[in-house]
């Protein structure tokens, strides 16, 4: 009797729909948090520009000691990213149902946009070596929870492909000391190609 009640309780469609709505709400909170914290860091970097300029006038070697992220946060591409991601946040908050995958035939556009924007952020802020690539993982997990069928593997291979492209763009002129990168790229490309081949 108790087992039947538990079975009916855990597998009700209404409960699953409520959990999906909660996941979407938490994803929107994560988007807002990432956007506003990065905007705060960017404002801090912009305001500290005068201090940095006065330091460089006194000691020009200070520029080479500055964190690269501070320089990247002051650039024009990151401002464009803020604007695009701000539009995504507004759409996600005002119309949360666009994040649900209602059909089995098409991938979830919200998952593709989130993964693309996080990899673009990672690329704009200096690549994989600066640690912003970890922001891809929560959105990849959410896209797997909100999708059906084989789409989670497709999202993972899409994220891997974008990260490989970002790595390639950062390290393209391969020199003698970076020959190991070529074998790394080739291995990643074969892995992603194998996963996509298995999906087809």
N, C-alpha and C positions, 0 to 999 in steps of 0.2 A: 504494500500500500504506500509506504513512504517512498520507495524507489520510483513508483509510478508518478507520484506527485513531483518528485525532484526532476524526473525526466521531462514531464510536461513543463515544469518551470524553466529549465535551462534551455529548452529548444523552442520556445515561443518566438515567433517572428517579431512580435512587438518589442520584446526585450532586445533583440539584435538591432532593431531600428533605433531604439533609444541609445544603445551603446555607440552606434555609428554617429548619431547626433552629438554625443559627448566627445567622441574622438575629433569630430570636425571643430567643435568649440575649442578644444585644447590646442588643435593645430592653429586656429586663428590667434589664440593667445601667444603661441610660440612665434608666429609671424610678427605680431605687433612688438613683442619683446626684442626680437632680433633687429627689426627696423629701427626702433627708438634707441636701443643701446648703441647701434652703429652710428646713428645720427648724432648722438651725444658725443661719441668718440671723435667723429668728424668735426663737430663744433669745437671740441677741445683742441684738436690739431690745428684748426684754423686760427683760433685765438692765441695759441702758443707760437704762431708763426713770427710775431714781432719779437718775442723773446729769443727764438732761434736765430733770427736775423741779427740781433744784437750780439749773440754769442759767436756767430760766424764772422762777424766783423772783427771781433777781438782775437778769435782763434779759428782760422779756416779749417783746421783738422776736425772740428766738432761735427761737420756735415757727414763725414764718413762714419762717425760713431752713432748717428741717429738711427733709430729703428726704421726700417723700410716701410713698415705699416703706417707710420706717421706721415710719410711722404705720399703713400698711395691714398690715404684717406683725404688728402687735400686736393686730389685731382678731379678733373671733369668727368671721367667715366664712372666714378663712384657716385657722383651726384645724379647721373642719368639712371644708375641702378636704383638709387633711393626713390626716384620718381616712379620708375616702373614697378618696383616692389610695393610702393605706397598705393598705387592703383590696384594691385593684386590684393593687398590687405583690405582695402575698402570694398572691393567686390566680394571677397570672402566673408566679410562681416555683414554686409547688407543682403547678400544672396548666397547663404551657405549651402543650398542644395546643389549648386553647380559642381561641388566637389564629389558628389556621389556618382558612381558608375552605374548607370541604369541599364545599359545594354552590354551584352557579352561580346559584341562584334568590335567595339571601338575601345581604345585605351582611355583612361581617365585623363582629361586634359589638365586638371588641377595637379595631378602627380607629375606630369611631364613639365609643366611650368615651374613647379616648386623645385624639382631636381635641377632643371636648367638654370634657374636663378641662383641656387646655392653654389653650383659649380662655377657660374659666372662670377659670383662674389669671391669665391676662392681664387679664381684666376686674376681678378682685379687687385686683390690684396696680396699678391706675391706668389701664388701657387700653393702646391701641396706642402712645401716645407714650412710654411707659416702656421699651419695647424687649423685653418678655417675649413678644411675639407671634412672635418668631423660634423659640420652642420648639415651635410648631405644625409647622414644616417637617420636622424629622426624623421625626415620627410620621406625617405625611402621606406622606413618601417610603416609610416602612416599610409603611404600609397599601396603597400602590400596588404594592409588591413582593409582598405576600402575597395579593393579590386577583386576580380574573380578569375578563375581559370589559370592560365599560364602567364598572365600579365605581370605578376611580381618578378618573375625571372627576366621578362623583357625590360622592366624598369631598372633592375639591377645591372643588366648588361648595357643599358642606355647610360646610366650613371658612370659605369666603368669606361665606356667609350668617350664620354665627355672629359673624364679625368685624364685619360690617355692623350687626348687632343690638347688639353691644357699643359700637360707635361711636355709634350712635343713642342708646343709654341714657346715655352719658357727656355727650353734647352736645345733648340734646333741646330744652331751651328755646332755640330758635334766636334769636339777637339779630342786630342789624344787622351787627355785625362778623363774624358766623359764617354769612353767607348762602352762602359757597362750600361749606360742608359739605353743604347740601341738594343741590346739584348733584352733589357727590361721591357721596352716598348714592344718588341717582337713577341715576347711571351704573353704580355697583356692582350695584344691584338689577337693572337691565336686563341687565348682563353675566351675572349668575348665572341670571336667568330664561331668557336665551338658551341657556346651556349646558344647563340642565335640559330645555328644550324640545327641543334636539337629541338628548338621550338618549332621549326618549320616542318 
